[in-house]
Each structure stands twice: as C-alpha cells, then as structure tokens.
Amino acid sequence: MIRKIITTSDGSKTIQIEDWNEQYHSIHGAIQEANHVFLKHGLLFYSETFCDSEHASESSAISILEIGFGTGLNAFLTLIEAEKLKLNINYVGVEAYPVQNEEIEQLNYVELISKTHDAIFEKLHETSWEEYHQITSSFQLEKQQKLFKDINAKNQFNIIYFDAFGARVQPDLWTEDIFEIMFNVLKNNGVLVTYSAKGSVRRAMQAVGFTVERLPGPPGKREMLRATKYSTNK
C-alpha cells in the first residue's frame, strides 16, 4: 500500500495510507486529537479521578496500554505530561506493523511539542521491541509487535488508548471479541478512550461490560467515547 507523509490542520504531520484514504491521526490536527482524546479524557481524567494527587509521585505507576503505537505521538505526549504532573508511567505500545525509520524522521512532533525532548523522541523509537526500557526516571516503555487479538494480559492496565485504524477500513478491530480482551486487561476502575463514536462500537463495549460515555470530540469530530470498567460491571 502507498504511504505518504501529510500535514494536518494544526501543522503536525501524520502518515496517510492512500489505498484506504485513512490516516494515522485526524486530518484536522494530529497533536490536537491526541491531546484531547488520550491526554485530556484518558490520562488526566484517570489521574484526577482515581489517583491520590498528594502522593502521585510516590504511588505505583499508572499502567497504560496503547492499541496502535504507530508514530509514537501518544507516548511522547504522555511522557511529557507525566513529567509535569510528577506521575510514574508504565507504558506498553502494541503495534502489528511498526512505522519505518524514514517515516519517523519526517514527522515534526519534536519541533511543535518540545525541542528539548528531541533525544527522548528518538529513544522511544530506537529502543528494542519485546522488553522494557527506562526512557526517563518516570516513564517505562515496552513495545510489543503483535496483533491486538493476541493480547492476553489480565487485570494489568489502568488506561487503554484505543487508537486503531477506523472501523470503516478495519472493522475486525472494533468487535465485541476485541473489546472483551480490552475489558479483561484493565484493572477495576480502568478506562479506555478512543476517538471513535460509532454506535456499533459503543454497543460492542457495553455488551462486554463497559460503562460507556459519549464525550465532546476533538476538532473535526462531534463526539468520542470513554469506557470504564467498574468492579460492579461484571
């Protein structure tokens, strides 16, 4: 499939798969989407709702599973936000088809987000797969190359960033079977956030036990979804 680097509406770049007319991030703004969906309604919501802010730096790490590590944008933003909030993050990014180095080199996230983190962004991509790496004192990363259906962790994560390609092009990634896996990997009070707001996606989440909220979406989208696993759900 033909892939090319394009510039989104907020000036940040993403990868477009021409055959699918699908992008790794929103064409209305890659960084804006990531901040709104995954940082604001995922990490910040979880830390403010379920963490003891007075002892956040002393508590055990917040464990995050990213479904679709892709360009590393969500991980990069999370690392920087964790530094600001003094949070410890244990981050696992799952990606079946890793982005190529020549594509990563064309992205402009460091320039737009934090030039002082240039070496850190490179480290996110240069570290080997299938093992944990201490990226900073407060951010651990493991990249796993596998299909989402092959995830078999149980009760391990506090937050899931569900950033798979859209249901229009990969409907098999948005089924009850996949969300059953997501439900099982989350701890109680764990949250899953995604840019999608499709009714079929919401119903699939509810069918496996999630409590689902519709939230205002990022630029270019009216709504998004956040699903929570409460101890009383199942």
C-alpha positions in Angstrom: 0.0 0.0 0.0 1.1 3.5 -0.8 2.0 5.6 2.3 2.9 9.2 2.4 3.5 12.0 5.0 0.8 14.7 5.0 0.3 17.8 7.1 -2.8 18.1 9.2 -4.7 21.2 10.1 -2.8 22.1 13.2 0.5 21.9 11.3 1.5 18.5 12.7 2.3 15.7 10.3 0.8 12.2 10.0 1.0 9.1 7.8 -1.7 8.6 5.2 -2.4 5.2 3.6 -3.7 6.2 0.2 -5.3 2.9 -0.8 -7.6 3.2 2.3 -7.9 7.0 2.4 -7.0 6.6 6.0 -4.6 8.4 8.3 -2.8 7.5 11.5 -4.2 10.7 13.1 -7.0 13.1 12.4 -6.5 15.3 9.3 -8.0 18.1 11.5 -4.9 18.0 13.7 -2.8 15.1 14.8 -1.5 16.7 18.0 -4.8 18.3 18.8 -6.6 15.0 18.6 -4.0 13.1 20.7 -4.2 15.8 23.4 -7.9 15.9 23.5 -8.8 12.2 23.3 -5.9 10.4 25.0 -4.4 13.0 27.4 -7.4 15.1 28.5 -10.0 12.3 28.6 -7.7 9.5 29.3 -4.6 10.2 31.4 -5.8 13.5 33.0 -9.2 12.1 33.7 -7.8 9.0 35.3 -5.2 10.7 37.4 -7.7 13.3 38.7 -10.5 10.8 39.4 -8.7 7.7 40.7 -5.3 8.8 41.9 -4.3 10.4 45.2 -2.8 13.6 43.8 -0.9 14.3 47.1 1.0 11.1 46.7 1.1 10.6 43.0 4.8 10.6 42.7 5.1 8.0 45.5 2.4 5.7 44.3 2.8 2.8 41.9 3.0 3.6 38.3 -0.1 4.2 36.1 -0.1 1.5 33.5 -1.1 2.4 30.0 -1.7 0.1 27.1 -1.7 1.8 23.7 -3.5 -0.1 20.9 -1.6 1.1 17.8 1.7 2.5 18.9 2.2 4.0 15.4 4.2 7.2 15.2 4.8 7.3 19.0 2.9 10.6 19.3 0.6 9.5 22.1 3.6 8.0 24.0 5.6 11.2 23.5 2.8 13.5 24.8 2.2 11.2 27.7 5.8 11.2 28.8 6.0 15.0 28.7 2.7 15.3 30.6 3.8 12.8 33.2 6.9 14.9 33.9 4.7 17.9 34.5 2.3 16.1 36.8 5.1 14.0 38.5 3.4 10.8 37.5 5.1 7.4 37.1 4.1 5.7 33.9 4.4 2.1 32.8 3.6 2.2 29.0 3.0 -0.7 26.7 2.5 0.1 23.0 1.2 -2.7 20.8 1.8 -2.4 17.0 1.5 -5.2 14.4 3.3 -3.3 11.7 5.9 -0.8 13.0 6.4 2.5 11.3 9.6 2.8 9.3 12.5 4.9 10.4 12.4 7.0 7.3 8.8 7.9 8.1 9.6 8.8 11.7 12.3 11.1 10.5 9.8 13.2 8.5 7.5 13.8 11.5 7.6 17.2 13.2 6.3 16.4 16.7 9.5 17.5 18.5 9.6 20.8 16.7 5.9 21.5 17.6 5.7 20.0 21.1 9.1 20.2 22.8 12.5 20.7 21.2 14.2 19.8 24.5 12.8 16.3 24.2 14.4 15.6 20.8 16.6 12.8 22.1 13.7 11.3 24.1 11.5 11.0 21.0 14.3 9.3 19.2 14.8 6.9 22.1 11.1 5.9 22.0 11.6 4.6 18.5 15.2 3.3 18.8 14.7 1.0 21.8 14.3 -2.7 21.0 10.9 -4.4 21.0 9.6 -7.0 23.5 11.4 -5.7 26.5 11.1 -2.9 29.0 13.2 0.3 28.7 13.6 3.1 31.2 13.1 6.1 28.9 13.2 8.7 31.7 13.1 8.3 35.5 9.3 8.4 35.4 8.5 6.6 32.1 9.0 3.0 31.3 8.2 1.7 27.8 7.7 -1.8 26.3 6.8 -2.0 22.6 5.2 -5.3 21.6 4.8 -6.4 17.9 1.7 -8.4 17.8 -1.9 -8.5 16.6 -4.4 -7.0 19.0 -6.3 -10.2 19.2 -3.2 -11.9 20.6 -3.0 -9.7 23.7 -3.5 -12.0 26.7 -2.7 -9.8 29.8 -5.3 -9.8 32.6 -6.1 -7.0 35.1 -2.8 -5.2 34.2 -3.6 -1.7 33.0 -5.3 1.4 34.3 -5.8 3.1 30.9 -6.1 2.0 27.3 -5.5 4.4 24.5 -7.5 2.6 21.7 -6.0 4.2 18.6 -6.6 1.5 16.0 -7.4 2.3 12.3 -11.1 3.2 11.9 -13.9 0.7 11.7 -14.5 1.7 8.1 -11.2 0.1 6.9 -10.6 -2.4 9.7 -14.0 -3.4 11.2 -12.4 -6.6 12.8 -10.6 -4.3 15.3 -13.8 -2.9 16.7 -15.8 -6.0 17.6 -17.1 -7.5 20.9 -14.2 -10.0 20.8 -11.6 -7.3 20.8 -13.4 -5.2 23.5 -13.7 -8.4 25.6 -9.9 -8.6 25.5 -9.7 -4.9 26.4 -12.1 -5.3 29.3 -10.1 -8.2 30.7 -6.7 -6.4 30.5 -8.0 -3.4 32.5 -7.9 -3.3 36.3 -11.1 -2.2 38.1 -11.8 1.5 37.5 -9.7 1.3 34.4 -10.7 3.4 31.4 -10.5 3.0 27.7 -10.6 6.1 25.5 -11.0 6.3 21.7 -11.6 8.9 19.0 -14.5 6.7 17.6 -18.1 7.5 18.5 -19.8 4.9 16.2 -23.0 3.4 17.7 -21.8 -0.1 16.8 -18.6 0.5 18.8 -20.4 1.8 21.8 -22.8 -1.2 21.8 -19.9 -3.6 21.5 -18.2 -2.0 24.5 -21.4 -2.2 26.5 -22.0 -5.8 25.5 -18.8 -6.9 27.2 -19.4 -5.0 30.4 -18.1 -1.4 30.0 -20.0 1.7 31.2 -19.7 4.0 28.2 -19.8 7.8 28.0 -20.2 10.0 24.9 -17.9 13.0 25.3 -17.2 16.0 23.1 -14.8 15.0 20.3 -11.6 16.7 19.1 -11.6 19.2 16.2 -13.5 17.7 13.3 -15.5 15.2 15.4 -18.6 15.8 17.3 -18.2 13.0 19.8 -15.7 10.4 21.2 -16.1 7.5 23.6 -14.8 6.7 27.1 -15.4 3.3 28.5 -14.9 2.5 32.2 -14.6 -0.9 33.9 -16.2 -0.7 37.3 -15.9 -3.6 39.8 -19.7 -3.9 39.6 -19.8 -4.1 35.8 -19.0 -7.8 35.6 
